[in-house]
Amino acid sequence: MKIGKRNRRVAALLCSSTLALATASTGLIGANAGASTSTPGVTATSITIGASVPLSGIAASYASVSAAANAVFKYVNKLGGVNGRKIKYIRLDDCYGLAAYGLGCTAGASTTPLSNNQQLVAQDHVFATVGSLGTAAEMSVMGYLRQNGVPQLFVSSGSIEWNQPSSFPELFGYQTSYVAEGKIFAKYIKANYPNDTIGFIGQNDDVGATGLQGLEDGGVTIPSADNLTYNAADAISGSTSDITADVSTLAQNKVPVVVLYSVPGFTYGILATAHALGYSPQWIITSIGSDPLSVNTPLEAGAVTTSYFPSTTDNADPWVPWVRKVLEEDPADFPKFNASTVMSFNELYGAGQALAFVETLRAEGKNVTRGGFVKALTSTTLDTPAITPLRYTNGNHQGMQGGAIATVNSNGSLAPNSVTVTKTVFTTTPFAGSPLNSSNWTIAPIPSWLK
Amino acid sequence: MTWLRSVVAQERTSSRLVGVLAITVVTLAITFVLPPVADSQLAGGAAISIVILGLSWLVGWSGQISLGNSGFMAVGAYATGIWAAHHGSTPLIVTFFLATLIGAMSGLIIAIPSTRLSGPYLAGMTLAFSAAISPIAQNYTSVTGGEGGLFFNTLTTPHWFLGFFSGQNATINANAQWTADLAVAVAGVAFFFMANLFHSHTGRAMRLVRDNDVAAELVGINLPRTRTIAFVVSAAFAGLGGSVYVLLNATVNPSAFPLTLSITLLTLMVLGGIGTLSGAVIGGIIYAFSTNLISHLNSLTGINPTSNLGANMQGIIFGVLLILTMLFAPHGIAGLGRRIRFFVKSARRVAPVSTGE
């Protein structure tokens, strides 16, 4: 009984001390924040933005996307910034959301896309996230960013999730959706392989599912025996049984045309497995998994893909030499990049995201707010390296709407380093059943202030 | 000072309540001082510490080994995710209770055959379970969302809590701290239950089974039943931990619960100290701040974080820590404290004798 009373006294003491501490520290927070009431991340001379991207692990080949964006920001900063503001771009590694595996991931096991975004929002007070990467990774932070009113701009993924303007007004996609790409593939397949059986290997998530949806929407039916998925997580943990099983099924069925919806690391795995089995179908590979410098195998020569950028070796296009110049001026992000280095698709992709950001920021004017930025984004003409316009409207936040069929060039016994992009761009809206329209390339002019 | 000794020795339920409450309240107070990012990390650590505690009970008190606790964690996590997808407005306490219950049920299913096994055979059986969970989740896409998983909104902060905060980043800071406080509070409740369980009839029976199962049977302890209870409790804690973990991350997907997580859990448990409450707390803290530790070490040594060495820093650090722990503190970091106390005490006891002569 004696002890019980004392315990109560101790409990009361602890409770009251906590309350005292709580009031004390909230006072502190108030004092800190009271210093500025402007838009988060924006000062008179700077604007801070961030991204959660894979810099290590299975999707590390995408690291050059955000590096290229960073190079563009540095270039713009050298020109004096945008309306007097220098851009600070914080990139955090999330290991494609697979840090829990700890294999080859620099990020600690407790790092998730959400924890990175919490750091960007709560510690670095970013104005927006720009070019964060990964379908599943970014879906896991949509709610958090909306809850805190942080714009989630130019998500590096072809999911159609980014286009929900009514429920996520500050969320914007970037690249052509996997659905639209699937429809373009369907058109190509119907024209070139009308009587052949088509096989499909897709990542067992939104990437594979929406790619398949586009193919089916475009009128290509995949027999269920040849419609296969693999689990990225399994393969990362050291077992490639999924991919081997999928490829051998298609090899046994002698499927002549196979569509892949995979990231470059797995595209390589699939091509190598097929080669080992003596199986060489016509490969049709999603744009996110076909960049020849990332896949890095001679087996990819002749594969068909889509592109929403000119070929990286096409020096007649004004943007290719411009991006090369920007990368050469940033040895911190691109060490050893010189006139003879071959550029990858990733660099044009990342440069386009950065360009879209700085051009919108410039259009918004001197007074920067999140709401004003979103408004400017849906009304500004964005000039980027893309061959299909990057346009946002109040009702459509997808980003690019089309792409052209491209073929991976052979490079003899070496891994290919370029693609040939056909001159016809197919565009469509992200809405189900909408038709494909064809047009010629749109080559946007380089804005004079960036020259 | 009798009451303090009683709290430390955990002789009564009331003293255990005060002990756990004190640690919980202190941790809650700390969340007010920590920056929001550290709060989020602490929340993850609190969730993991619940799982470690469940594992610690199984290994330390019943002497069984499990490599399946990441699987039980996944069961609790998916139970939460699937329930939240359809019943978003359920009070959190109900969701936690459901996840714990379903975790316990999965533990029961695994326990029934497991009680006939021991040592490496049992480890193998539980290993198979945690290896099987991911493919199951990946393939029942309509329920589990496949490899992408299920997504939901982050927790909303109640208005009265927002009232503590002011200024430009009030909502952001409040959100981070509310989730941390919630996770710490749930961990506090879980730790209180375990503290009582340690000192219950079952707890004592468990220890006897661990040390000498023949003696345990002679005094009338039902061996399979006791071992099953150990498993079920461990799985229930893992289920609860998984549930909290999922609510913190606003997503559940198979890649969050790989086989390697089971190994990480075991490592953290050994580092902290097997079979103790404080060991589980220490394990959770190591987990929560391991990322900071790695980046700090990388910057201290100048290792490029994207190099091969930098990318495998986590394995190296955990490995070295594990070896050091085994060599110098076989009872973990928690045991180290006890060891030091013991040395100090015996030194004191020796001292008067030598001066007296």
Chai-1 contact restraints between the chains, C-beta under 6 A:
chainA,res_idxA,chainB,res_idxB,connection_type,confidence,min_distance_angstrom,max_distance_angstrom,comment,restraint_id
A,I3,B,W3,contact,1.0,0.0,6.0,A-B,restraint_1
A,I3,B,S6,contact,1.0,0.0,6.0,A-B,restraint_2
A,G4,B,S14,contact,1.0,0.0,6.0,A-B,restraint_3
A,R6,B,W3,contact,1.0,0.0,6.0,A-B,restraint_4
A,N7,B,S14,contact,1.0,0.0,6.0,A-B,restraint_5
A,N7,B,V18,contact,1.0,0.0,6.0,A-B,restraint_6
A,V10,B,V18,contact,1.0,0.0,6.0,A-B,restraint_7
A,L14,B,A22,contact,1.0,0.0,6.0,A-B,restraint_8
A,L14,B,V25,contact,1.0,0.0,6.0,A-B,restraint_9
A,T18,B,V25,contact,1.0,0.0,6.0,A-B,restraint_10
A,T18,B,A29,contact,1.0,0.0,6.0,A-B,restraint_11
A,L21,B,A29,contact,1.0,0.0,6.0,A-B,restraint_12
A,L21,B,F32,contact,1.0,0.0,6.0,A-B,restraint_13
A,A22,B,F32,contact,1.0,0.0,6.0,A-B,restraint_14
A,S25,B,F32,contact,1.0,0.0,6.0,A-B,restraint_15
A,S25,B,V33,contact,1.0,0.0,6.0,A-B,restraint_16
A,T26,B,F164,contact,1.0,0.0,6.0,A-B,restraint_17
A,T26,B,F165,contact,1.0,0.0,6.0,A-B,restraint_18
A,I29,B,F165,contact,1.0,0.0,6.0,A-B,restraint_19
A,I29,B,G167,contact,1.0,0.0,6.0,A-B,restraint_20
A,G30,B,S166,contact,1.0,0.0,6.0,A-B,restraint_21
A,G30,B,G167,contact,1.0,0.0,6.0,A-B,restraint_22
A,A33,B,G167,contact,1.0,0.0,6.0,A-B,restraint_23
A,A33,B,Q168,contact,1.0,0.0,6.0,A-B,restraint_24
A,A33,B,N169,contact,1.0,0.0,6.0,A-B,restraint_25
A,G34,B,G167,contact,1.0,0.0,6.0,A-B,restraint_26
A,S56,B,T306,contact,1.0,0.0,6.0,A-B,restraint_27
A,S56,B,A311,contact,1.0,0.0,6.0,A-B,restraint_28
A,L98,B,S255,contact,1.0,0.0,6.0,A-B,restraint_29
A,A100,B,A256,contact,1.0,0.0,6.0,A-B,restraint_30
A,A100,B,P258,contact,1.0,0.0,6.0,A-B,restraint_31
A,A100,B,L261,contact,1.0,0.0,6.0,A-B,restraint_32
A,Y101,B,P258,contact,1.0,0.0,6.0,A-B,restraint_33
A,Y101,B,T260,contact,1.0,0.0,6.0,A-B,restraint_34
A,G102,B,T260,contact,1.0,0.0,6.0,A-B,restraint_35
A,G102,B,Q314,contact,1.0,0.0,6.0,A-B,restraint_36
A,G104,B,A311,contact,1.0,0.0,6.0,A-B,restraint_37
A,T106,B,P305,contact,1.0,0.0,6.0,A-B,restraint_38
A,T106,B,T306,contact,1.0,0.0,6.0,A-B,restraint_39
A,T106,B,G310,contact,1.0,0.0,6.0,A-B,restraint_40
A,T106,B,A311,contact,1.0,0.0,6.0,A-B,restraint_41
A,G108,B,S290,contact,1.0,0.0,6.0,A-B,restraint_42
A,G108,B,T291,contact,1.0,0.0,6.0,A-B,restraint_43
A,G108,B,I294,contact,1.0,0.0,6.0,A-B,restraint_44
A,G108,B,Q314,contact,1.0,0.0,6.0,A-B,restraint_45
A,S110,B,G44,contact,1.0,0.0,6.0,A-B,restraint_46
A,S110,B,Y287,contact,1.0,0.0,6.0,A-B,restraint_47
A,S110,B,T291,contact,1.0,0.0,6.0,A-B,restraint_48
A,T111,B,T291,contact,1.0,0.0,6.0,A-B,restraint_49
A,T112,B,N249,contact,1.0,0.0,6.0,A-B,restraint_50
A,L114,B,N249,contact,1.0,0.0,6.0,A-B,restraint_51
A,S115,B,S40,contact,1.0,0.0,6.0,A-B,restraint_52
A,Q118,B,V37,contact,1.0,0.0,6.0,A-B,restraint_53
A,Q118,B,S40,contact,1.0,0.0,6.0,A-B,restraint_54
A,Q119,B,V37,contact,1.0,0.0,6.0,A-B,restraint_55
A,V121,B,I172,contact,1.0,0.0,6.0,A-B,restraint_56
A,A122,B,P36,contact,1.0,0.0,6.0,A-B,restraint_57
A,A122,B,V37,contact,1.0,0.0,6.0,A-B,restraint_58
A,A122,B,I172,contact,1.0,0.0,6.0,A-B,restraint_59
A,A122,B,A176,contact,1.0,0.0,6.0,A-B,restraint_60
A,Q123,B,V37,contact,1.0,0.0,6.0,A-B,restraint_61
A,A136,B,G148,contact,1.0,0.0,6.0,A-B,restraint_62
A,M139,B,F151,contact,1.0,0.0,6.0,A-B,restraint_63
A,S140,B,F151,contact,1.0,0.0,6.0,A-B,restraint_64
A,S140,B,A250,contact,1.0,0.0,6.0,A-B,restraint_65
A,S140,B,T251,contact,1.0,0.0,6.0,A-B,restraint_66
A,G143,B,N153,contact,1.0,0.0,6.0,A-B,restraint_67
A,G143,B,T154,contact,1.0,0.0,6.0,A-B,restraint_68
A,G143,B,A250,contact,1.0,0.0,6.0,A-B,restraint_69
A,Y144,B,T154,contact,1.0,0.0,6.0,A-B,restraint_70
A,Q147,B,T154,contact,1.0,0.0,6.0,A-B,restraint_71
A,N148,B,I172,contact,1.0,0.0,6.0,A-B,restraint_72
A,N204,B,Q138,contact,1.0,0.0,6.0,A-B,restraint_73
A,N204,B,G146,contact,1.0,0.0,6.0,A-B,restraint_74
A,N204,B,E147,contact,1.0,0.0,6.0,A-B,restraint_75
A,D205,B,G146,contact,1.0,0.0,6.0,A-B,restraint_76
A,D205,B,E147,contact,1.0,0.0,6.0,A-B,restraint_77
A,D205,B,G148,contact,1.0,0.0,6.0,A-B,restraint_78
A,D206,B,G148,contact,1.0,0.0,6.0,A-B,restraint_79
A,N231,B,Q138,contact,1.0,0.0,6.0,A-B,restraint_80
A,N231,B,E147,contact,1.0,0.0,6.0,A-B,restraint_81
A,A233,B,P254,contact,1.0,0.0,6.0,A-B,restraint_82
A,A233,B,S255,contact,1.0,0.0,6.0,A-B,restraint_83
A,S237,B,P258,contact,1.0,0.0,6.0,A-B,restraint_84
